[in-house]
Amino acid sequence: MPYRKYSAGTVAAGPLASAVCVMLILLGSLWAPVARADDQQEIDIALSLAKLLQSARSVISANQALINDPSKGDKGLTGEVVLAAAVAAYAKATGTDLNAIDASTREGQLLKAEMASIKEVVDDNQDFINQKGVAFKGFIPAVFGRLVTEKMQAKVGTEMLMKVTAPPDLVRNRKARPDDWEKMIIETKFLSPSWTKGQIFSQAQPYEGRDAFRVMVPEYYAPSCLSCHGPKKGEMDITGYPKEGANAGDLGGIISITLFRQQD
């Protein structure tokens, strides 16, 4: 796939912004020279996968009012509908049509697996999404994103791994805790005052005994995140978790992607 220029932006969370957080992604600066030229292909793949996840989460965010409407049964928000909207958002941000990707390439295969995972997660949760009489359902972008990465891991775990993690004190789900290497990069890079905000980190780094190339994409709290993650620290938010006391622009999460390298 050709070189892509990613655009920055946030997605309006709608009436239930207190339950929704689509973090600010400073994608315009992701192409800073953080790796050797021969690593660029793997960086491109990782950024494509991250951008598709972000695009799909934005669709779930934009549809929170619909998902949480207790008076309506069938929402019409099927996996096919969500995937089509995510593909459109990806195309708007990158200029690339995912429906035209070459499925014979590694990038194409992984993106196709991610697209299938997005569709399946939404379809798997139709009974939940369409449940009448229940307002806040908790099917928020963070939960959706975790389910997509878990589904994708089951499909292509021998090829790559992807998860959304965060600094340890911000992790709300134990499954999302950073491993030792991720924790070290978070602490020494992304949380360093000298780190360029929005810049990714990439490195050839073994993972559980396998040769791998790892890419970490930082995400930052947008204003819409603060009703759950901002002041007052310790106060319970609508999801039942204590607020972190964060400010807009603070590091809120990291999309961590591990691409396993083929043995010669």
VEXFIKOL-614250 format. One record per residue: x, y, z of N, C-alpha, C, O, CB in turn. Coordinates in steps of 0.05 Angstrom, whole numbers, padded with zeros to 5 digits, always signed. Glycine has a CB too. Layout:
XYZXYZXYZXYZXYZ
...
END
This chain:
+00017-00024+00000+00000+00000+00000+00018+00025+00000+00040+00024+00011-00019+00000+00024
+00008+00047-00012+00025+00071-00014+00028+00085+00013+00013+00080+00032+00013+00090-00034
+00047+00103+00013+00051+00120+00036+00025+00135+00042+00012+00145+00024+00074+00140+00031
+00018+00137+00068-00006+00150+00076+00000+00173+00095+00017+00171+00112-00026+00131+00088
-00014+00194+00093-00012+00217+00111-00037+00216+00129-00060+00219+00119-00010+00244+00096
-00033+00212+00155-00055+00210+00173-00062+00238+00184-00045+00254+00190-00049+00191+00196
-00088+00243+00187-00097+00269+00197-00104+00267+00226-00112+00246+00236-00121+00279+00181
-00102+00289+00240-00109+00290+00268-00138+00297+00272-00151+00306+00253-00091+00310+00284
-00148+00294+00296-00176+00302+00301-00188+00286+00324-00177+00266+00333-00192+00298+00276
-00211+00296+00333-00226+00282+00353-00254+00277+00342-00262+00289+00322-00227+00298+00379
-00269+00260+00355-00296+00253+00347-00315+00261+00369-00311+00255+00392-00298+00222+00341
-00336+00275+00361-00355+00283+00381-00369+00259+00393-00376+00240+00379-00377+00302+00368
-00371+00259+00419-00381+00236+00433-00411+00235+00436-00422+00215+00444-00369+00234+00460
-00425+00257+00430-00454+00257+00432-00464+00261+00460-00448+00268+00478-00464+00231+00421
-00490+00257+00464-00502+00263+00490-00491+00247+00513-00492+00257+00536-00531+00258+00489
-00480+00224+00509-00469+00208+00530-00439+00210+00531-00425+00190+00536-00477+00179+00528
-00429+00234+00528-00400+00238+00528-00387+00230+00554-00364+00223+00555-00393+00268+00522
-00403+00231+00576-00392+00223+00602-00384+00194+00602-00369+00185+00620-00412+00229+00624
-00395+00178+00584-00389+00149+00583-00370+00142+00561-00364+00119+00557-00414+00133+00581
-00362+00162+00546-00347+00156+00521-00321+00171+00520-00320+00195+00528-00364+00162+00496
-00300+00158+00511-00275+00172+00508-00262+00163+00482-00253+00140+00480-00256+00167+00532
-00260+00180+00462-00244+00176+00439-00221+00195+00441-00224+00219+00437-00261+00180+00412
-00198+00184+00446-00175+00201+00453-00163+00215+00429-00165+00207+00406-00154+00184+00465
-00151+00238+00435-00138+00255+00415-00114+00240+00405-00097+00232+00420-00131+00282+00427
-00112+00238+00379-00090+00225+00366-00075+00245+00349-00086+00256+00329-00099+00201+00348
-00050+00252+00356-00035+00271+00341-00020+00257+00318+00004+00255+00318-00014+00286+00359
-00037+00247+00299-00025+00230+00279-00008+00245+00259+00009+00233+00245-00047+00217+00264
-00010+00271+00258+00006+00286+00239+00036+00284+00245+00052+00288+00227-00002+00315+00239
+00043+00277+00269+00071+00276+00277+00082+00247+00279+00104+00243+00287+00076+00290+00303
+00065+00228+00271+00073+00200+00274+00096+00192+00255+00109+00172+00259+00050+00182+00269
+00100+00208+00234+00120+00200+00215+00147+00211+00221+00165+00212+00203+00111+00209+00187
+00151+00219+00245+00178+00229+00254+00198+00206+00250+00190+00182+00252+00178+00239+00283
+00223+00212+00244+00243+00191+00239+00251+00176+00264+00271+00183+00277+00268+00203+00226
+00236+00155+00271+00241+00141+00296+00253+00113+00290+00258+00098+00309+00215+00138+00312
+00257+00106+00265+00268+00079+00259+00284+00081+00233+00282+00100+00218+00245+00059+00257
+00300+00060+00228+00315+00058+00204+00297+00056+00180+00274+00048+00182+00335+00035+00205
+00307+00063+00157+00291+00062+00132+00280+00034+00126+00258+00031+00116+00307+00072+00109
+00296+00013+00133+00287-00014+00126+00266-00024+00146+00255-00046+00141+00311-00033+00127
+00260-00009+00166+00238-00016+00184+00212-00002+00176+00191-00007+00188+00245-00008+00213
+00213+00016+00156+00190+00033+00150+00165+00016+00142+00143+00024+00148+00197+00052+00128
+00170-00006+00128+00147-00022+00119+00131-00032+00143+00106-00032+00143+00156-00045+00102
+00145-00041+00164+00132-00051+00188+00118-00028+00203+00096-00032+00215+00151-00066+00206
+00130-00005+00203+00117+00018+00215+00091+00025+00200+00071+00030+00213+00136+00043+00215
+00092+00024+00174+00069+00030+00158+00046+00010+00164+00023+00018+00167+00075+00028+00128
+00053-00015+00167+00033-00035+00173+00020-00030+00200-00004-00030+00204+00045-00063+00172
+00037-00025+00220+00028-00020+00247+00009+00005+00248-00011+00004+00261+00051-00017+00266
+00017+00026+00235+00001+00050+00235-00026+00046+00221-00046+00058+00228+00016+00073+00222
-00026+00030+00200-00051+00024+00186-00070+00009+00205-00094+00015+00206-00046+00007+00161
-00059-00011+00219-00076-00026+00238-00086-00009+00260-00109-00011+00268-00060-00050+00250
-00069+00009+00271-00077+00027+00292-00099+00046+00282-00118+00051+00297-00053+00043+00303
-00095+00057+00258-00114+00076+00248-00142+00064+00243-00162+00076+00248-00104+00089+00222
-00142+00039+00234-00168+00025+00230-00182+00021+00257-00206+00024+00259-00164-00002+00216
-00167+00013+00278-00179+00010+00304-00190+00037+00314-00212+00038+00324-00158-00001+00324
-00175+00058+00310-00184+00085+00319-00209+00093+00303-00228+00104+00314-00162+00105+00315
-00210+00087+00277-00233+00093+00261-00258+00078+00270-00280+00090+00272-00228+00087+00231
-00255+00053+00277-00277+00037+00286-00287+00046+00313-00311+00048+00318-00270+00007+00287
-00268+00053+00331-00277+00063+00357-00292+00089+00354-00311+00094+00369-00252+00068+00375
-00285+00106+00335-00299+00131+00331-00328+00127+00322-00345+00142+00329-00284+00148+00309
-00333+00105+00308-00360+00099+00299-00377+00091+00324-00399+00099+00327-00360+00076+00279
-00365+00074+00341-00379+00066+00366-00384+00091+00383-00405+00093+00396-00363+00045+00381
-00365+00109+00384-00369+00134+00400-00392+00150+00389-00409+00159+00404-00343+00150+00399
-00392+00154+00362-00412+00171+00350-00440+00159+00353-00460+00174+00350-00406+00175+00321
-00442+00134+00358-00468+00120+00360-00476+00113+00389-00494+00097+00393-00468+00095+00344
-00464+00126+00409-00470+00120+00436-00500+00126+00443-00513+00111+00458-00452+00135+00455
-00509+00149+00434-00537+00156+00440-00556+00135+00429-00576+00128+00443-00544+00183+00428
-00551+00124+00406-00567+00103+00394-00565+00077+00410-00585+00065+00417-00560+00099+00365
-00540+00069+00416-00536+00044+00431-00550+00045+00458-00561+00025+00466-00506+00040+00434
-00549+00068+00471-00560+00070+00498-00589+00080+00499-00598+00087+00521-00542+00089+00514
-00603+00080+00476-00631+00088+00476-00648+00065+00487-00651+00045+00474-00640+00096+00447
-00659+00068+00511-00674+00046+00524-00701+00042+00511-00713+00021+00516-00677+00051+00553
-00710+00061+00495-00737+00058+00483-00737+00043+00456-00758+00036+00446-00749+00085+00480
-00713+00039+00446-00711+00027+00419-00699+00000+00420-00679-00005+00434-00694+00045+00401
-00710-00019+00405-00700-00046+00404-00679-00048+00382-00655-00041+00387-00722-00066+00398
-00687-00057+00359-00667-00061+00337-00656-00034+00329-00671-00016+00319-00681-00075+00313
-00630-00030+00333-00618-00005+00327-00608-00003+00298-00602+00019+00288-00594-00001+00345
-00607-00025+00284-00597-00025+00257-00567-00021+00256-00555-00017+00234-00610-00003+00241
-00554-00024+00279-00525-00020+00281-00511-00047+00279-00500-00057+00299-00517-00005+00307
-00512-00058+00256-00500-00085+00251-00470-00083+00247-00459-00061+00244-00513-00098+00227
-00457-00106+00247-00429-00106+00241-00422-00095+00214-00402-00081+00211-00418-00134+00243
-00439-00101+00194-00435-00091+00167-00436-00060+00167-00421-00047+00153-00455-00103+00148
-00456-00049+00182-00459-00020+00183-00435-00006+00196-00424+00013+00186-00485-00012+00197
-00426-00017+00219-00404-00006+00233-00378-00008+00217-00363+00011+00215-00400-00020+00260
-00374-00031+00204-00350-00034+00188-00349-00015+00165-00329-00003+00159-00348-00063+00178
-00372-00012+00152-00373+00007+00129-00366+00035+00138-00352+00050+00124-00400+00006+00115
-00376+00043+00161-00371+00070+00171-00341+00073+00179-00329+00094+00175-00389+00077+00195
-00330+00052+00190-00302+00052+00198-00284+00054+00173-00264+00068+00173-00295+00027+00214
-00290+00039+00153-00275+00040+00128-00276+00067+00116-00257+00077+00105-00285+00018+00108
-00300+00080+00117-00303+00107+00106-00286+00127+00123-00273+00145+00111-00332+00116+00106
-00286+00124+00149-00270+00142+00166-00240+00138+00161-00225+00158+00160-00276+00137+00196
-00232+00113+00157-00204+00108+00151-00196+00121+00124-00175+00133+00122-00199+00077+00150
-00214+00118+00104-00208+00130+00078-00206+00160+00080-00189+00172+00066-00230+00122+00058
-00223+00172+00095-00222+00201+00098-00196+00210+00111-00185+00231+00104-00246+00211+00115
-00187+00195+00131-00162+00202+00145-00137+00196+00129-00117+00210+00132-00161+00188+00171
-00137+00175+00113-00113+00166+00100-00112+00168+00070-00091+00168+00058-00108+00138+00108
-00136+00171+00058-00137+00171+00029-00135+00143+00017-00131+00141-00007-00115+00188+00018
-00138+00123+00033-00136+00095+00023-00162+00081+00026-00175+00082+00048-00114+00080+00039
-00171+00067+00005-00195+00051+00006-00189+00023+00014-00175+00008+00000-00209+00051-00022
-00197+00015+00038-00191-00012+00048-00205-00034+00032-00195-00056+00032-00200-00014+00077
-00226-00027+00019-00239-00047+00002-00223-00055-00022-00228-00075-00036-00267-00038-00006
-00203-00038-00028-00186-00043-00052-00159-00054-00045-00141-00055-00062-00184-00018-00068
-00154-00061-00019-00128-00070-00011-00121-00097-00023-00139-00113-00029-00126-00071+00019
-00095-00101-00028-00086-00126-00039-00084-00147-00016-00065-00145+00001-00058-00123-00053
-00102-00166-00015-00103-00185+00006-00080-00205+00006-00078-00221+00024-00129-00200+00006
-00064-00204-00015-00041-00223-00017-00017-00212-00002+00002-00228+00004-00033-00228-00046
-00017-00187+00006+00005-00175+00021+00001-00180+00050-00021-00185+00059+00008-00145+00015
+00023-00177+00065+00020-00181+00094+00002-00159+00106-00015-00165+00123+00047-00179+00108
+00005-00135+00097-00012-00113+00107-00041-00118+00100-00059-00114+00117-00003-00086+00096
-00046-00127+00076-00073-00132+00067-00086-00154+00083-00109-00153+00091-00074-00139+00038
-00071-00176+00089-00081-00198+00104-00089-00189+00133-00109-00197+00143-00061-00221+00105
-00071-00174+00145-00076-00165+00173-00100-00145+00174-00116-00147+00192-00051-00152+00185
-00101-00127+00155-00124-00108+00154-00150-00123+00149-00170-00116+00161-00119-00087+00133
-00150-00143+00132-00174-00159+00127-00183-00173+00153-00206-00175+00159-00170-00179+00104
-00163-00184+00167-00170-00197+00193-00181-00178+00213-00200-00184+00228-00145-00211+00204
-00170-00153+00213-00181-00133+00232-00209-00125+00223-00226-00121+00241-00162-00109+00232
-00214-00121+00198-00240-00114+00188-00260-00136+00196-00283-00130+00205-00240-00110+00158
-00253-00161+00193-00271-00183+00200-00276-00183+00230-00298-00189+00239-00258-00210+00192
-00256-00176+00246-00258-00176+00275-00278-00154+00283-00294-00158+00301-00231-00172+00288
-00276-00131+00271-00294-00108+00277-00323-00117+00272-00340-00113+00289-00287-00084+00260
-00328-00129+00249-00355-00137+00242-00365-00159+00262-00388-00157+00271-00355-00148+00213
-00348-00178+00268-00357-00200+00285-00363-00190+00314-00382-00200+00326-00335-00221+00286
-00347-00172+00324-00352-00162+00352-00379-00148+00353-00394-00153+00372-00329-00142+00360
-00385-00132+00333-00411-00119+00334-00434-00139+00331-00454-00137+00345-00413-00097+00311
-00431-00158+00312-00452-00178+00309-00455-00196+00333-00477-00203+00340-00445-00195+00284
-00433-00202+00346-00434-00218+00371-00450-00205+00393-00460-00218+00411-00406-00225+00380
-00451-00178+00392-00463-00163+00414-00490-00151+00406-00500-00132+00419-00445-00141+00423
-00503-00161+00385-00528-00150+00377-00550-00152+00398-00565-00133+00402-00537-00165+00352
-00552-00175+00412-00573-00177+00433-00569-00156+00454-00588-00145+00465-00572-00205+00445
-00544-00151+00461-00538-00131+00481-00544-00103+00472-00556-00087+00486-00508-00133+00489
-00535-00096+00448-00539-00070+00436-00568-00064+00433-00577-00041+00437-00524-00068+00409
-00584-00083+00425-00612-00080+00419-00631-00084+00443-00655-00085+00440-00620-00098+00397
-00620-00088+00467-00636-00093+00491-00652-00068+00498-00641-00047+00503-00618-00102+00514
-00678-00071+00500-00695-00049+00508-00696-00047+00539-00692-00067+00553-00724-00053+00497
-00702-00023+00549-00705-00019+00577-00679-00015+00592-00680-00010+00616-00719-00042+00589
-00657-00015+00578-00631-00011+00590-00618+00014+00577-00616+00015+00553-00612-00036+00587
-00611+00033+00594-00599+00058+00583-00569+00053+00578-00562+00044+00556-00603+00082+00602
-00552+00060+00597-00523+00057+00593-00516+00027+00592-00520+00013+00612-00508+00071+00615
-00505+00018+00569-00499-00010+00566-00469-00016+00569-00462-00039+00570-00508-00019+00538
-00453+00004+00570-00424-00001+00574-00410-00010+00549-00386-00017+00550-00420-00021+00595
-00424-00010+00526-00411-00017+00501-00397+00008+00489-00406+00019+00469-00432-00030+00480
-00376+00016+00502-00362+00041+00496-00337+00035+00479-00330+00012+00476-00354+00055+00522
-00325+00055+00468-00302+00051+00450-00280+00034+00463-00268+00017+00449-00291+00077+00441
-00274+00039+00488-00252+00024+00501-00258-00006+00502-00241-00023+00497-00247+00034+00529
-00283-00013+00510-00291-00041+00511-00291-00053+00483-00281-00075+00479-00319-00044+00525
-00303-00039+00465-00304-00048+00437-00276-00053+00426-00271-00074+00414-00319-00028+00419
-00258-00034+00431-00230-00037+00421-00217-00062+00433-00202-00076+00418-00214-00013+00428
-00221-00067+00459-00209-00090+00471-00220-00116+00458-00204-00135+00453-00214-00091+00501
-00246-00117+00454-00258-00141+00442-00247-00145+00413-00243-00168+00405-00288-00138+00442
-00243-00124+00399-00233-00126+00371-00204-00137+00372-00198-00155+00356-00233-00099+00357
-00187-00127+00390-00160-00137+00390-00158-00166+00400-00141-00181+00391-00143-00119+00409
-00176-00173+00418-00177-00201+00427-00186-00220+00404-00175-00241+00400-00195-00205+00451
-00206-00211+00390-00216-00227+00367-00194-00229+00346-00190-00251+00334-00241-00214+00355
-00180-00207+00341-00159-00208+00321-00136-00226+00329-00125-00240+00313-00149-00180+00315
-00129-00225+00355-00108-00242+00364-00114-00272+00359-00097-00288+00353-00103-00238+00394
-00140-00279+00363-00148-00307+00358-00145-00314+00329-00140-00338+00322-00177-00311+00367
-00147-00294+00311-00144-00300+00282-00115-00300+00273-00108-00318+00257-00160-00279+00267
-00099-00282+00283-00072-00278+00271-00051-00277+00292-00030-00263+00288-00071-00254+00253
-00055-00290+00315-00036-00288+00337-00008-00297+00331+00011-00289+00344-00046-00303+00360
-00005-00314+00310+00022-00323+00302+00036-00302+00285+00060-00304+00281+00020-00349+00288
+00021-00282+00275+00032-00262+00258+00037-00235+00273+00057-00222+00268+00013-00257+00235
+00018-00229+00290+00020-00203+00304+00003-00203+00329-00015-00219+00332+00013-00180+00286
+00009-00184+00346-00008-00179+00370-00014-00149+00371+00003-00133+00364+00006-00189+00396
-00038-00142+00380-00045-00114+00383-00062-00111+00409-00080-00127+00413-00060-00103+00359
-00055-00091+00425-00072-00086+00448-00070-00056+00454-00052-00042+00446-00062-00102+00472
-00090-00047+00469-00090-00019+00478-00082-00020+00508-00097-00031+00524-00118-00005+00474
-00059-00009+00514-00049-00009+00541-00047+00020+00551-00057+00038+00538-00022-00023+00543
-00034+00024+00574-00033+00051+00585-00012+00051+00608-00003+00029+00615-00060+00061+00596
-00004+00074+00618+00012+00074+00642-00001+00057+00664-00026+00058+00666+00017+00103+00652
+00014+00042+00679+00001+00023+00698-00020+00035+00716-00040+00021+00722+00022+00011+00715
-00016+00060+00725-00036+00071+00743-00061+00080+00729-00080+00088+00743-00023+00095+00757
-00062+00078+00703-00087+00085+00688-00102+00061+00678-00124+00063+00668-00080+00103+00665
-00090+00037+00680-00102+00013+00668-00126+00005+00685-00124+00000+00709-00081-00010+00667
-00149+00003+00672-00173-00005+00686-00180-00035+00682-00194-00046+00698-00196+00011+00675
-00169-00048+00662-00173-00076+00658-00146-00090+00659-00128-00083+00645-00187-00081+00630
-00144-00110+00676-00119-00124+00680-00107-00136+00655-00083-00138+00652-00122-00145+00701
-00125-00143+00636-00115-00154+00611-00099-00134+00595-00083-00141+00577-00139-00164+00594
-00103-00109+00601-00090-00087+00585-00064-00078+00598-00052-00059+00588-00109-00064+00582
-00056-00090+00620-00031-00081+00633-00007-00083+00614-00005-00102+00599-00026-00097+00658
+00011-00063+00614+00034-00064+00597+00054-00085+00607+00056-00090+00631+00049-00037+00596
+00067-00098+00588+00088-00117+00596+00113-00100+00604+00112-00076+00603+00095-00137+00573
+00134-00114+00612+00157-00100+00622+00169-00081+00602+00176-00058+00609+00178-00119+00631
+00171-00089+00577+00182-00072+00556+00164-00048+00551+00174-00026+00549+00186-00088+00530
+00138-00053+00548+00119-00031+00544+00121-00011+00567+00120+00013+00563+00091-00041+00541
+00122-00021+00591+00123-00004+00615+00148+00014+00614+00147+00037+00621+00122-00020+00641
+00170+00002+00606+00196+00017+00604+00194+00039+00584+00203+00061+00588+00219-00002+00598
+00182+00033+00560+00179+00053+00540+00160+00075+00548+00166+00099+00543+00169+00041+00513
+00139+00068+00561+00120+00088+00571+00134+00107+00590+00131+00132+00588+00096+00075+00585
+00149+00096+00609+00161+00112+00630+00185+00129+00620+00189+00151+00628+00171+00094+00653
+00201+00117+00602+00225+00131+00594+00222+00148+00568+00238+00165+00563+00247+00111+00589
+00201+00142+00553+00196+00157+00528+00171+00174+00530+00173+00199+00532+00193+00137+00505
+00147+00162+00530+00123+00177+00528+00117+00196+00551+00105+00217+00548+00100+00159+00525
+00126+00189+00575+00122+00206+00598+00145+00225+00603+00144+00241+00622+00117+00189+00623
+00165+00224+00587+00188+00242+00590+00181+00270+00579+00169+00272+00558+00213+00231+00575
+00188+00291+00594+00182+00318+00584+00195+00324+00558+00186+00342+00543+00191+00338+00605
+00216+00310+00551+00230+00316+00526+00219+00301+00502+00227+00306+00479+00260+00308+00529
+00199+00283+00506+00188+00267+00484+00169+00285+00468+00153+00300+00479+00172+00243+00495
+00172+00283+00441+00154+00298+00423+00126+00287+00424+00122+00263+00417+00165+00298+00394
+00107+00303+00432+00080+00293+00436+00069+00282+00409+00070+00295+00389+00062+00315+00446
+00058+00258+00410+00046+00246+00387+00065+00228+00371+00056+00214+00354+00036+00267+00369
+00091+00229+00378+00110+00213+00363+00109+00184+00372+00107+00178+00396+00139+00224+00367
+00109+00166+00353+00109+00137+00360+00137+00129+00370+00156+00143+00368+00100+00120+00336
+00138+00104+00381+00163+00092+00386+00163+00064+00373+00143+00050+00374+00169+00089+00417
+00185+00058+00359+00187+00032+00346+00214+00020+00350+00234+00035+00352+00180+00034+00315
+00215-00006+00351+00241-00019+00356+00239-00049+00350+00219-00062+00355+00250-00015+00385
+00261-00060+00339+00263-00089+00337+00267-00100+00365+00287-00093+00378+00286-00098+00317
+00249-00116+00374+00249-00125+00402+00237-00153+00404+00214-00156+00398+00234-00105+00420
+00253-00173+00413+00242-00200+00415+00218-00200+00434+00216-00185+00453+00263-00219+00426
+00199-00218+00427+00175-00222+00444+00171-00252+00449+00166-00267+00431+00150-00210+00430
+00174-00259+00474+00171-00287+00483+00187-00306+00465+00178-00327+00456+00141-00295+00482
+00212-00298+00460+00231-00315+00446+00229-00313+00416+00244-00327+00402+00227-00343+00454
+00212-00297+00405+00209-00294+00376+00219-00267+00367+00216-00247+00381+00180-00298+00368
+00232-00267+00344+00240-00241+00332+00215-00225+00325+00196-00235+00314+00258-00245+00307
+00216-00200+00333+00192-00183+00328+00200-00154+00325+00222-00145+00333+00172-00186+00352
+00182-00139+00313+00185-00110+00311+00161-00098+00325+00138-00105+00319+00187-00100+00280
+00166-00080+00344+00144-00070+00361+00141-00040+00356+00160-00024+00354+00150-00075+00390
+00116-00032+00355+00108-00004+00350+00088+00004+00371+00069-00010+00377+00097+00000+00321
+00093+00028+00384+00075+00038+00404+00065+00066+00395+00081+00084+00389+00088+00040+00432
+00038+00069+00394+00025+00093+00385+00012+00106+00409-00008+00096+00419+00005+00087+00362
+00022+00129+00418+00010+00143+00441-00017+00156+00434-00021+00166+00412+00029+00163+00453
-00035+00156+00454-00061+00170+00451-00064+00188+00476-00055+00181+00498-00084+00149+00449
-00078+00210+00472-00080+00230+00493-00110+00236+00499-00127+00235+00481-00065+00256+00485
-00115+00243+00524-00142+00250+00532-00152+00274+00517-00139+00295+00517-00143+00254+00562
-00175+00271+00505-00190+00294+00493-00209+00305+00515-00214+00292+00534-00205+00286+00468
-00219+00329+00511-00238+00340+00531-00262+00322+00537-00271+00321+00560-00248+00367+00521
-00271+00307+00517-00294+00289+00521-00287+00266+00540-00305+00253+00550-00304+00278+00495
-00261+00261+00544-00253+00239+00562-00255+00247+00592-00256+00230+00609-00225+00231+00556
-00255+00273+00597-00250+00282+00625-00274+00276+00643-00270+00275+00668-00244+00311+00625
-00298+00273+00632-00320+00267+00650-00317+00239+00663-00330+00234+00683-00347+00268+00634
-00301+00222+00651-00295+00196+00663-00267+00195+00675-00263+00182+00695-00298+00174+00642
-00248+00209+00663-00220+00207+00670-00209+00232+00683-00186+00231+00692-00204+00200+00646
-00224+00253+00685-00213+00278+00695-00220+00283+00724-00222+00264+00740-00224+00301+00679
-00222+00308+00732-00229+00314+00760-00257+00305+00766-00274+00302+00748-00227+00345+00765
-00263+00299+00791-00246+00298+00814-00234+00271+00817-00248+00251+00816-00261+00307+00839
-00208+00270+00822-00194+00244+00824-00207+00227+00846-00211+00237+00869-00164+00248+00829
-00213+00202+00840-00224+00184+00859-00255+00183+00859-00266+00164+00869-00215+00192+00886
-00267+00203+00848-00296+00203+00845-00305+00182+00825-00292+00179+00804-00307+00232+00837
-00327+00168+00830-00336+00147+00812-00348+00159+00786-00364+00178+00788-00356+00129+00826
-00341+00148+00763-00353+00157+00738-00377+00139+00732-00384+00121+00748-00332+00156+00715
-00389+00143+00709-00413+00129+00702-00409+00099+00698-00427+00083+00700-00425+00141+00677
-00384+00092+00692-00377+00063+00688-00371+00049+00713-00368+00024+00713-00354+00061+00668
-00369+00063+00736-00364+00051+00761-00335+00050+00769-00327+00037+00789-00374+00024+00761
-00318+00064+00754-00289+00066+00760-00283+00093+00772-00296+00113+00766-00272+00061+00735
-00263+00094+00790-00255+00120+00801-00240+00137+00780-00224+00126+00765-00237+00117+00826
-00246+00162+00778-00233+00180+00759-00203+00183+00766-00195+00182+00789-00247+00208+00759
-00188+00188+00745-00159+00190+00748-00149+00218+00754-00126+00222+00762-00145+00180+00723
-00166+00238+00750-00158+00265+00754-00141+00276+00732-00124+00294+00737-00143+00267+00780
-00144+00266+00708-00128+00274+00685-00137+00301+00673-00158+00311+00679-00129+00253+00663
-00120+00312+00657-00125+00337+00642-00125+00331+00612-00112+00312+00603-00105+00359+00649
-00139+00347+00596-00138+00344+00567-00109+00346+00558-00094+00363+00566-00156+00365+00553
-00102+00328+00540-00074+00328+00530-00055+00309+00545-00033+00304+00536-00063+00355+00531
-00064+00299+00568-00047+00280+00583-00047+00253+00568-00066+00246+00554-00058+00276+00611
-00025+00238+00571-00023+00212+00559-00044+00194+00572-00046+00191+00596+00005+00199+00563
-00061+00182+00555-00083+00166+00566-00081+00137+00558-00092+00120+00573-00109+00176+00556
-00067+00130+00536-00065+00103+00528-00045+00099+00506-00035+00119+00495-00092+00092+00519
-00039+00075+00499-00020+00068+00478-00031+00044+00462-00037+00024+00474+00008+00063+00489
-00032+00047+00436-00037+00023+00420-00010+00010+00415+00008+00021+00402-00052+00031+00392
-00007-00014+00425+00018-00029+00423+00015-00052+00403-00003-00069+00405+00027-00040+00451
+00032-00052+00382+00030-00072+00361+00057-00086+00358+00078-00074+00356+00023-00058+00334
+00055-00112+00358+00079-00130+00356+00076-00145+00330+00057-00161+00327+00082-00149+00380
+00094-00141+00311+00094-00156+00286+00117-00176+00287+00141-00169+00289+00098-00136+00261
+00110-00202+00285+00130-00223+00286+00144-00225+00260+00131-00224+00238+00117-00250+00294
+00170-00228+00261+00186-00230+00237+00190-00259+00229+00193-00276+00246+00213-00216+00241
+00190-00263+00203+00193-00290+00192+00222-00299+00196+00241-00284+00192+00185-00291+00163
+00225-00324+00203+00251-00336+00205+00262-00343+00178+00248-00353+00161+00251-00362+00224
+00288-00336+00174+00301-00343+00148+00306-00373+00145+00317-00382+00125+00327-00327+00144
END
